[in-house]
Amino acid sequence: MGRARNFGLGWIKDILYTSNDTYSYEGVEMNLRDVGVGLIFFLGANLAQAVYTINIEQVGPDVVMSGSGSINTSSFSSVGLIGPCLLGDGFIGTNALCVGSDTNGDWYPGALSPGISLPSIVPTAGSSSSGPNVFLLGTELYLPENYVSASPLVNQTTFAGTTLAAIGLNVGTQTLFVPSGDEIIINVGLAPPAAPASIPTLGEYALLGLSSLLAILGMVAMRRQRG
């Protein structure tokens, strides 16, 4: 009785320990703080990196290039605005591709590692397109004008009346990285991978653990009040 309480931690200590406990409140407070710090680090552990994926497929008589995903640009900056996709409907060229409809884009030189490799391409312009442009040229990356980091990107370019072979595209996958660690994946002639099963990440496990801890504390409090 008459014990002073620290808001939050004091309430939990009173629930966990009675006046007959041999453990000190200082020790309890330290343990609770350690648990809290651990949960914070656990919540942030192993967060998945963002991915922007470009699928280039044969769809009937046409080749369709579709992009979707996002790119975290918080760790690197554009050096200016340029018009990389001047044709307006995207294209594929030697070590270069542009998907989407815009003609201007923010330029991020040297942002790709490794650079895109399309060495034996017959330069081909798109016949129709939609969405903001994403342009890859060697190690250079161009994103939509005033692109907000990690915002969704959905775009498409269609090459009517041609084939992957006629353009010079070989079936396979390339994975490029940007300075933030995000990936740009280019799949040629491959069916988009099936969506993975929903498996909790470490962050989700931490949330489950935190929810369980709060539930247990609530039950202990109710039991103490009834006693």
URZI-V796916 format. One record per residue. N is the residue number from 1. SS is DSSP state (a for helix, b for strand, c for the rest). PHI is phi in radians with two decimals (* if undefined). Layout:
N	SS	PHI
N	SS	PHI
This chain:
1	c	*
2	c	1.33
3	c	-1.20
4	c	-1.31
5	c	-2.01
6	c	-1.43
7	c	-1.01
8	c	1.51
9	a	-1.12
10	a	-1.08
11	a	-1.08
12	a	-1.17
13	a	-1.10
14	a	-1.12
15	a	-1.25
16	a	-1.38
17	c	-2.29
18	c	-1.85
19	c	-1.15
20	c	-1.52
21	c	-1.19
22	c	-1.55
23	c	-1.42
24	c	-1.38
25	a	-1.13
26	a	-1.08
27	a	-1.13
28	a	-1.09
29	a	-1.06
30	a	-1.11
31	a	-1.09
32	a	-1.11
33	a	-1.12
34	a	-1.05
35	a	-1.08
36	a	-1.09
37	a	-1.10
38	a	-1.07
39	a	-1.13
40	a	-1.07
41	a	-1.15
42	a	-1.14
43	a	-1.08
44	a	-1.62
45	c	-1.28
46	c	0.90
47	c	-1.20
48	c	-1.17
49	c	-1.32
50	c	-1.28
51	b	-2.37
52	b	-1.96
53	b	-2.01
54	b	-2.00
55	b	-1.85
56	b	-2.00
57	b	-2.32
58	b	-1.49
59	b	-2.13
60	c	1.07
61	c	-1.46
62	b	-2.08
63	b	-1.83
64	b	-2.06
65	b	-1.98
66	b	-2.12
67	b	-2.11
68	b	-2.77
69	b	2.32
70	c	-2.71
71	c	-2.39
72	c	-1.50
73	c	-1.86
74	c	-1.15
75	c	-1.79
76	c	-2.63
77	c	-2.24
78	c	-1.32
79	c	-1.85
80	c	2.70
81	b	-1.74
82	b	-2.54
83	c	-1.85
84	c	-1.34
85	c	-1.92
86	c	-1.17
87	c	-1.31
88	c	1.54
89	c	-2.14
90	c	1.39
91	b	-2.89
92	b	-2.20
93	b	-2.47
94	c	-1.10
95	c	0.91
96	b	-2.71
97	b	-2.67
98	b	-2.34
99	b	-2.08
100	c	2.06
101	c	-1.84
102	c	-1.22
103	c	-1.84
104	c	-1.87
105	b	-2.77
106	b	-1.40
107	b	-1.75
108	b	-2.10
109	c	-1.18
110	c	1.17
111	c	-1.41
112	c	-1.74
113	b	-2.50
114	c	-1.23
115	c	-1.33
116	c	-1.13
117	c	-2.15
118	c	-2.33
119	c	-1.37
120	c	-2.12
121	c	-1.57
122	c	-1.54
123	c	-0.89
124	b	-2.40
125	b	-1.57
126	c	-1.23
127	c	-1.74
128	b	-2.75
129	b	-2.80
130	b	-2.70
131	c	1.49
132	c	-1.20
133	c	-1.47
134	b	-2.22
135	b	-2.17
136	b	-2.03
137	b	-2.45
138	c	1.04
139	c	-1.69
140	b	-1.64
141	b	-2.16
142	b	-2.16
143	b	-2.09
144	b	-0.95
145	c	-0.96
146	c	1.06
147	c	-1.05
148	c	-1.59
149	c	-0.84
150	c	1.22
151	c	-1.40
152	c	-1.11
153	b	-2.17
154	b	-2.36
155	b	-2.68
156	b	-2.78
157	b	-2.34
158	b	-1.98
159	b	-1.91
160	c	-1.33
161	c	1.14
162	c	-2.53
163	c	-2.28
164	a	-1.02
165	a	-1.13
166	a	-1.12
167	a	-1.36
168	c	1.67
169	c	-1.59
170	c	-1.78
171	c	-1.08
172	b	2.78
173	b	-2.30
174	b	-2.11
175	b	-2.12
176	b	-1.96
177	b	-2.15
178	c	-1.90
179	c	-0.99
180	c	-1.30
181	c	1.65
182	c	-1.15
183	b	-1.92
184	b	-2.04
185	b	-1.91
186	b	-1.99
187	b	-1.87
188	b	-1.99
189	c	1.21
190	c	-2.06
191	c	-1.13
192	c	-0.96
193	c	-1.10
194	c	-1.12
195	c	-1.07
196	c	-1.18
197	c	-1.09
198	c	-1.28
199	c	-1.99
200	c	-1.01
201	c	-1.50
202	a	-1.02
203	a	-1.06
204	a	-1.21
205	a	-1.07
206	a	-1.11
207	a	-1.09
208	a	-1.08
209	a	-1.11
210	a	-1.12
211	a	-1.09
212	a	-1.11
213	a	-1.07
214	a	-1.12
215	a	-1.12
216	a	-1.10
217	a	-1.07
218	a	-1.10
219	a	-1.17
220	a	-1.12
221	a	-1.11
222	a	-1.12
223	a	-1.12
224	a	-1.16
225	a	-1.14
226	a	-1.19
227	c	-1.29
